[in-house]
Amino acid sequence: MKLLIVDDEELTRTGVISSIDWPSIGIQEVLQADDGMNGIEVARVHRPDIVLCDVRMPRLDGIAMLERLEEILPDIVPVFMSGYSDKEYLKAAIKLKAVNYIEKPLNPAEIRDAITEARDLCMEKKRTRHNESIHSMESASRLALLLTQPYAQARESINQLMAELPLSISASTTFTAIVLKTDTEEELPLSEANAMYLSVREFLKPFHIDCIFVEKHVQYMVYFLFGPAPGPAVQKSIEEFFCNLYSRYTRFCITAGDIVTGISKAYQSYTSAVILLQSSFFFPAGVFLSPFYQAATSKKAAEIPASPESKFLTLLIGKDRKKTDSFLENLFLYYDLNQNTLPNQAKDLYYKLFRALDEASRQLKVTLSDTQENLMDALEKIFSFRELHQKLVKKTENFFQAAANTEEENSTIFMIKDYIGQKYMNETLSVKDISDHVFLSTSYVCTFFKNETGQTLNQYLTEYRMEKAKQLLADPRYKITDISSRVGYSDGNYFGKSFKKYTGFSPSEYREKMS
């Protein structure tokens, strides 16, 4: 806690400071000022918890100083000291709820007792204020949640909370919903969420704007800003502040809804922000979209064929790298910054394009590491269109590299490798399963595979699983315990031993090495 001593006599101040062991009674910092005017300035900068002040001082006496300080620091606890037993001063001190009134000459024991009592009162005030603040934030969060519903359905509950909360809202108050989406799968700790909410409110104060906040479905955070309609410069400042505030996330996007008048229209602002949030999929991560956002227009008008997946398959089978690159570039230009397409429409098409890659690989006997099972899982986690497109570009590059480097492979070997690529995550996958798939005996398949590749089937399967594990470990979103089951090991310890034997590192060591 901080203590401010205000007295026009320097000897009194230094005597009080030196006569008491302040840390022993919970005072970590002692400030001083020589009159009421300077006391106000020191308090404004350092924000003390307790003030010990003389009653009579030049320029501004202690009573007048405390009256002003109550406006700046409403929870400050005053203790007066004076050599004058003036009843009027005593009355004023009582009115200001002074903890004590110490007469001069000062007694260190009396000062210690008075400051200890003031400390206890200050801590009680802080606890009360903290509890009130938590209750107020919880109520404000409930109100924000209600505003994400049609006003007619929640009118009664909204009005009830409005009566409880000290919010300055009138019929002419404007509302703007801000919706934020992150890539996190873990709920933000309550203390951190509240701290961020309070920092938003503090930032908005100079603009005479307030806000309420609620976290929805872990990944989504909703703010309702209300107050006077913000001009373009204020809107820009708010956008920059939110982007900086949430820059701790690797991927996020923020949208602002329409500016509306009256709390009954807040839901309208929220729905427009949610609609805009869908468009954010086609923009880079970290973008802030508002109804006034103007996307950069492409210099080249892009079109896509009626059946893009068929065209893509034809180009891949024909091994036409130049036209395939042109096809992908055109596809990117068509969807990037596109505010007229739904994310699922783009994801559906890209799923078909990934399937076309798998089909071309089968026809040309090119082995690719990705499987359809992993593809479905990956598409669920895709955060933006650019990430989706880059994944397709990378797999296409792998396809052409594999096609260029792969010699004509025996069709049976290709079938075996392709089957392992599809089934490696099954713990029960056996040599018999593989031999049944290619309609050969188990002993013949083992001998044939070893002669053609120089590896046993079990060696190839283990190597394939370990390489897949290395890919998954490079992505921090996957837990090590989940990775073992994803690559066909139900026993995490056995997986760890196998991985270390293959790479020389444990899974956790390998992940740390890759980060």
C-alpha positions in Angstrom: 0.0 0.0 0.0 1.0 3.6 -0.5 0.9 6.4 2.1 1.0 10.1 1.4 2.1 12.5 4.1 1.1 16.1 3.6 2.4 18.7 6.0 4.0 22.1 5.5 6.6 21.5 8.1 9.5 19.4 6.7 10.7 18.3 10.2 7.2 16.9 10.9 7.2 14.9 7.7 10.8 13.5 8.1 10.1 12.8 11.8 7.0 10.8 11.0 8.7 8.9 8.2 11.7 7.9 10.3 9.9 7.0 13.5 7.8 4.0 12.2 8.7 0.7 10.5 6.3 1.2 7.6 6.7 -2.2 5.9 5.8 -4.0 9.1 2.3 -2.5 8.9 1.9 -3.1 5.2 3.0 0.3 3.8 5.4 -0.4 0.9 5.8 3.3 -0.2 5.7 6.6 1.6 5.2 9.8 -0.4 5.2 13.3 0.8 4.0 16.8 -0.1 4.5 20.2 1.6 1.0 21.6 1.1 -2.5 20.8 -0.1 -2.0 21.8 -3.8 1.2 19.7 -4.1 -0.6 16.9 -2.2 -3.3 16.8 -5.0 -0.6 16.6 -7.7 1.3 13.8 -6.0 -1.9 11.9 -5.4 -2.9 12.3 -9.0 0.3 10.7 -10.2 1.0 8.1 -7.6 -2.5 7.2 -6.4 -1.9 6.6 -2.7 -4.3 4.4 -0.6 -4.0 6.4 2.6 -3.3 10.1 3.2 -2.0 11.5 6.5 -2.3 15.2 6.4 -2.2 18.4 8.5 -5.4 20.3 8.8 -4.0 23.8 8.4 -1.6 24.5 5.5 -0.8 27.4 3.2 -2.6 27.7 -0.2 -5.0 24.8 0.5 -5.9 23.3 3.8 -6.2 19.5 4.5 -10.0 19.5 4.5 -10.3 21.3 1.1 -7.5 19.0 -0.3 -9.4 15.8 0.8 -12.7 17.1 -0.7 -10.9 17.4 -4.1 -9.1 14.1 -3.7 -12.4 12.2 -3.1 -13.3 13.1 -6.7 -10.0 11.6 -8.0 -9.6 8.7 -5.6 -13.0 7.9 -4.1 -11.5 5.0 -2.0 -8.7 7.0 -0.4 -8.7 6.8 3.5 -7.8 10.0 5.3 -6.1 10.5 8.7 -5.9 14.1 10.0 -3.3 15.6 12.3 -3.3 19.1 13.8 -2.1 21.1 16.8 -5.4 22.9 16.9 -8.4 21.5 18.7 -10.9 23.2 16.5 -14.4 21.7 16.6 -15.3 22.9 13.1 -12.3 21.1 11.7 -13.2 18.0 13.6 -16.8 18.2 12.2 -15.4 18.5 8.6 -13.0 15.6 9.2 -15.9 13.4 10.4 -17.9 14.4 7.4 -15.0 13.2 5.2 -15.0 9.9 7.1 -11.5 10.3 8.5 -10.3 7.2 10.3 -8.7 9.3 13.1 -7.7 12.8 14.2 -4.3 12.9 15.8 -3.2 16.0 17.8 0.3 17.4 17.8 2.8 16.9 19.2 2.6 13.6 17.4 3.0 10.3 19.2 4.5 7.6 16.9 2.4 4.9 18.6 -0.8 6.8 17.9 0.3 7.3 14.3 1.1 3.6 13.9 -2.3 2.6 15.4 -4.2 5.2 13.2 -2.4 4.0 10.0 -3.0 0.4 10.9 -6.7 1.1 11.3 -6.7 3.0 8.0 -5.0 0.1 6.3 -7.7 -2.3 7.4 -10.4 0.0 6.3 -8.7 0.5 2.9 -8.4 -3.3 2.4 -12.1 -3.7 3.3 -13.0 -1.0 0.8 -10.9 -2.7 -1.9 -12.5 -6.1 -1.2 -16.0 -4.6 -1.4 -15.1 -2.7 -4.6 -13.6 -5.9 -6.1 -16.8 -7.9 -5.3 -19.0 -5.2 -6.7 -16.8 -5.0 -9.8 -17.1 -8.8 -10.3 -20.8 -8.7 -9.8 -21.1 -5.8 -12.2 -19.0 -7.6 -14.9 -21.1 -10.7 -14.5 -24.3 -8.7 -15.0 -22.8 -6.8 -17.9 -21.8 -10.2 -19.5 -25.3 -11.5 -19.1 -26.6 -8.3 -20.7 -24.2 -8.7 -23.6 -25.3 -12.3 -24.1 -29.0 -11.2 -24.2 -28.1 -8.6 -26.9 -27.0 -11.4 -29.2 -30.7 -12.5 -29.2 -33.7 -10.7 -30.9 -34.7 -7.8 -28.7 -38.4 -8.8 -28.6 -37.4 -12.2 -27.0 -35.2 -10.7 -24.3 -36.8 -7.3 -23.7 -37.9 -8.0 -20.1 -34.5 -9.5 -19.0 -32.6 -6.7 -20.8 -34.6 -4.0 -19.0 -34.1 -5.7 -15.6 -30.3 -5.8 -16.0 -30.3 -2.2 -17.3 -31.9 -1.2 -14.0 -29.2 -2.9 -12.1 -26.2 -1.7 -14.0 -24.8 1.9 -13.8 -24.7 2.3 -17.6 -25.4 5.6 -19.3 -27.8 4.5 -22.0 -30.6 6.5 -23.5 -32.9 6.2 -26.6 -30.3 8.2 -28.6 -27.3 6.0 -27.6 -25.6 4.3 -30.5 -24.5 0.7 -30.4 -21.8 -1.2 -32.4 -21.2 -4.9 -32.0 -17.6 -6.1 -32.4 -17.2 -9.9 -32.8 -13.8 -11.5 -32.6 -12.8 -15.1 -33.7 -9.6 -16.8 -32.6 -8.0 -20.1 -33.4 -7.8 -21.2 -29.8 -9.6 -24.3 -28.6 -9.2 -23.4 -24.9 -11.4 -21.0 -23.0 -9.6 -17.8 -21.9 -9.0 -17.7 -18.1 -11.7 -15.6 -16.4 -9.1 -13.3 -14.9 -7.4 -12.7 -18.3 -10.7 -12.1 -20.1 -11.8 -9.6 -17.4 -8.5 -7.8 -17.6 -8.8 -7.5 -21.3 -12.4 -6.2 -21.0 -11.3 -3.6 -18.4 -8.4 -2.5 -20.7 -11.0 -2.0 -23.5 -13.2 0.1 -21.2 -10.2 2.2 -20.1 -9.2 2.8 -23.8 -12.7 3.9 -24.7 -13.1 6.4 -21.9 -11.5 9.4 -23.6 -14.1 8.9 -26.5 -17.0 8.8 -23.9 -17.7 5.3 -25.1 -18.4 2.3 -22.9 -18.8 -1.4 -23.6 -20.0 -4.7 -22.3 -18.5 -8.1 -23.2 -19.3 -11.8 -23.4 -17.3 -14.8 -24.5 -19.2 -17.3 -26.7 -18.3 -20.9 -27.7 -14.6 -20.5 -26.6 -13.4 -19.1 -29.9 -15.8 -16.1 -30.1 -15.8 -12.9 -28.1 -18.5 -10.3 -28.5 -18.2 -6.6 -27.4 -21.1 -4.1 -27.6 -19.7 -0.5 -27.7 -22.2 2.2 -26.8 -22.1 6.0 -26.6 -21.9 8.8 -29.1 -21.4 7.7 -32.7 -17.7 7.4 -33.4 -16.2 9.4 -36.3 -13.8 7.8 -38.8 -10.7 8.7 -36.8 -12.1 7.2 -33.6 -13.2 4.1 -35.5 -9.6 3.7 -36.8 -8.2 4.0 -33.3 -10.6 1.4 -32.0 -9.7 -1.0 -34.9 -5.9 -0.6 -34.1 -6.5 -1.1 -30.4 -8.4 -4.3 -30.8 -5.9 -5.7 -33.3 -3.0 -5.0 -30.8 -5.0 -6.3 -27.9 -5.5 -9.7 -29.5 -2.2 -9.9 -31.3 -1.2 -12.6 -28.7 -3.2 -15.0 -30.8 -1.4 -16.5 -33.8 -4.6 -16.2 -35.9 -7.6 -14.1 -35.3 -10.1 -11.9 -37.2 -12.4 -9.1 -36.0 -15.6 -7.7 -37.5 -17.7 -4.6 -36.6 -21.4 -4.5 -37.2 -23.6 -1.6 -38.3 -23.7 1.5 -36.1 -27.3 1.5 -34.8 -29.3 3.8 -32.4 -31.0 2.4 -29.3 -30.5 -0.8 -27.4 -33.4 -2.4 -29.2 -31.3 -2.3 -32.4 -28.1 -3.8 -30.8 -29.1 -7.3 -32.1 -29.1 -5.8 -35.7 -25.5 -4.7 -35.3 -24.6 -8.1 -33.9 -26.1 -10.0 -36.8 -24.4 -7.8 -39.4 -21.0 -8.4 -37.6 -21.6 -12.2 -37.7 -22.5 -12.1 -41.4 -19.3 -10.1 -42.0 -17.3 -12.6 -39.9 -18.1 -15.3 -42.6 -16.4 -13.1 -45.2 -13.3 -12.8 -43.0 -12.4 -16.4 -44.0 -11.3 -14.9 -47.4 -9.1 -12.3 -45.8 -5.6 -12.6 -44.1 -5.6 -13.5 -40.4 -5.4 -10.4 -38.2 -7.9 -8.4 -40.3 -10.5 -6.0 -38.9 -13.6 -5.8 -41.2 -16.3 -3.2 -40.8 -19.3 -2.3 -43.0 -17.2 0.4 -44.5 -14.2 -1.9 -45.3 -13.1 -1.6 -48.9 -11.3 -4.7 -50.1 -8.4 -4.2 -52.6 -9.7 -5.2 -56.0 -7.7 -7.5 -58.2 -6.3 -6.0 -61.4 -7.0 -9.3 -63.1 -10.6 -10.4 -63.3 -10.6 -14.1 -62.4 -13.0 -16.8 -63.6 -13.1 -20.5 -62.8 -14.4 -23.3 -65.1 -17.8 -24.9 -64.6 -16.3 -28.1 -63.2 -12.9 -27.0 -61.6 -12.2 -30.4 -60.1 -12.5 -32.1 -63.5 -10.2 -29.5 -65.1 -7.7 -29.9 -62.3 -7.7 -33.7 -62.6 -7.1 -33.5 -66.4 -4.1 -31.1 -65.9 -2.6 -33.3 -63.2 -2.9 -36.5 -65.2 -1.4 -34.7 -68.2 1.5 -33.5 -65.9 1.0 -30.0 -67.3 2.8 -28.1 -64.5 2.5 -24.7 -66.2 -1.2 -24.8 -66.8 -1.8 -26.3 -63.3 0.1 -23.3 -61.7 -2.0 -21.0 -63.8 -5.2 -22.8 -62.7 -4.3 -22.4 -59.0 -3.3 -18.8 -59.4 -6.7 -18.1 -61.1 -8.5 -20.0 -58.3 -6.7 -17.8 -55.7 -7.6 -14.6 -57.4 -11.3 -15.7 -57.7 -11.7 -16.4 -53.9 -9.2 -14.0 -52.2 -10.9 -11.0 -50.6 -14.2 -12.3 -51.9 -17.1 -11.0 -49.7 -19.8 -12.7 -51.8 -19.0 -16.4 -51.2 -19.7 -18.6 -48.1 -16.7 -20.4 -46.6 -18.3 -23.8 -46.9 -18.7 -23.3 -50.7 -15.0 -22.8 -51.0 -14.2 -25.6 -48.6 -16.5 -28.0 -50.6 -14.7 -27.2 -53.9 -11.2 -27.5 -52.3 -12.2 -30.9 -50.8 -13.0 -32.0 -54.4 -9.7 -30.7 -55.6 -7.8 -32.6 -52.9 -9.7 -35.7 -54.0 -8.7 -35.0 -57.6 -5.1 -35.0 -56.4 -5.5 -38.3 -54.8 -7.2 -39.7 -57.9 -4.4 -38.5 -60.2 -1.9 -40.0 -57.8 -3.6 -43.4 -58.0 -3.8 -43.3 -61.8 -0.1 -42.2 -62.2 1.0 -44.5 -59.3 2.5 -41.6 -57.4 2.5 -42.0 -53.6 1.4 -39.0 -51.6 1.7 -38.9 -47.8 -1.6 -37.2 -47.0 -4.7 -39.3 -46.7 -8.4 -38.5 -47.0 -8.9 -39.2 -43.2 -6.3 -36.6 -42.3 -7.7 -34.2 -45.0 -11.1 -34.1 -43.4 -9.6 -33.4 -40.0 -7.4 -30.7 -41.5 -10.2 -29.0 -43.3 -12.1 -28.6 -40.0 -9.1 -26.7 -38.5 -8.5 -24.4 -41.5 -8.8 -20.8 -40.3 -8.6 -18.8 -43.5 -8.9 -19.3 -47.3 -5.2 -18.4 -47.8 -4.2 -21.3 -45.4 -6.6 -23.6 -47.3 -5.2 -22.6 -50.7 -1.6 -22.9 -49.5 -2.3 -26.4 -48.4 -3.5 -27.3 -51.9 -0.5 -25.6 -53.6 1.9 -27.5 -51.3 0.3 -30.8 -52.0 0.2 -30.1 -55.7 4.0 -29.3 -55.6 4.6 -32.6 -53.8 2.6 -34.4 -56.5 4.7 -33.0 -59.3 8.0 -33.6 -57.4 6.9 -37.2 -56.7 5.8 -37.7 -60.3 9.2 -36.4 -61.6 11.3 -38.4 -59.1 9.4 -41.7 -59.1 10.4 -44.4 -61.5 7.8 -46.6 -63.0 6.8 -48.6 -60.0 5.4 -52.1 -60.0 1.6 -51.9 -59.8 1.5 -54.3 -56.9 4.0 -52.3 -54.9 2.0 -49.2 -55.6 -1.2 -50.9 -54.4 0.6 -52.0 -51.2 2.0 -48.5 -50.4 -1.3 -46.9 -51.3 -3.2 -49.3 -49.0 -0.7 -48.6 -46.1 -1.2 -44.8 -46.8 -4.9 -45.3 -46.2 -4.8 -47.7 -43.2 -1.6 -47.0 -41.3 -3.6 -45.4 -38.4 -5.2 -48.7 -37.7 -3.3 -50.4 -34.9 -4.4 -53.9 -36.1 -3.1 -53.4 -39.6 -1.2 -56.6 -40.4 0.8 -58.2 -43.2 -2.2 -60.5 -43.8 -4.5 -57.5 -44.3 -2.0 -56.2 -46.9 -1.7 -59.5 -48.7 -5.4 -60.0 -48.8 -5.8 -56.5 -50.4 -3.4 -57.4 -53.3 -4.7 -61.0 -53.5 -1.4 -62.7 -52.8 -0.2 -65.0 -50.1 1.5 -63.5 -47.0 4.8 -65.2 -47.5 5.0 -64.2 -51.2 4.0 -60.5 -50.5 6.8 -60.3 -47.9 9.5 -61.7 -50.2 8.2 -59.7 -53.2 8.1 -56.4 -51.3 11.6 -56.9 -49.9 13.1 -57.8 -53.3 11.4 -54.7 -55.0 12.1 -52.1 -52.3 14.9 -53.4 -50.2 12.7 -53.1 -47.0 10.5 -55.5 -45.2 6.8 -54.6 -45.0 7.1 -54.0 -41.3 10.1 -51.7 -41.8 8.2 -49.7 -44.4 5.0 -49.5 -42.2 7.0 -48.3 -39.1 8.9 -45.8 -41.2 5.7 -44.5 -42.7 4.1 -44.1 -39.3 7.2 -42.3 -37.9 7.3 -39.9 -40.7 3.6 -39.1 -40.2 4.3 -38.6 -36.5 7.0 -36.2 -37.3 4.6 -34.1 -39.4 2.0 -34.1 -36.7 4.6 -33.2 -34.0 5.5 -30.1 -36.0 1.9 -28.8 -35.5 1.5 -27.6 -31.8 -2.3 -28.1 -32.0 -1.9 -31.9 -31.7 -1.2 -33.4 -28.3 1.5 -36.1 -28.2 -0.9 -38.6 -26.6 -3.3 -38.0 -29.5 -0.5 -38.4 -32.1 0.4 -41.9 -31.0 -3.2 -43.1 -31.7 -3.3 -41.2 -35.0 -0.4 -43.2 -36.3 -1.5 -46.6 -35.1 -0.2 -46.9 -31.6 -2.6 -47.4 -28.7 0.3 -47.6 -26.2 1.8 -44.2 -25.8 4.9 -45.6 -24.1 5.6 -48.0 -26.9 5.1 -45.2 -29.5 7.6 -43.1 -27.6 10.2 -45.8 -27.6 9.7 -46.6 -31.2 9.9 -42.9 -32.1 13.2 -42.4 -30.2 14.6 -45.5 -31.8 13.8 -44.1 -35.3 14.8 -40.5 -34.7 17.1 -40.4 -31.7 14.7 -38.1 -29.9 11.6 -38.6 -27.7 8.4 -37.1 -29.2 8.6 -34.1 -26.8 12.3 -33.5 -27.5 11.6 -33.6 -31.3 8.8 -31.1 -30.9 11.0 -28.8 -28.9 13.8 -29.2 -31.5 11.3 -28.3 -34.3 9.9 -25.2 -32.5 
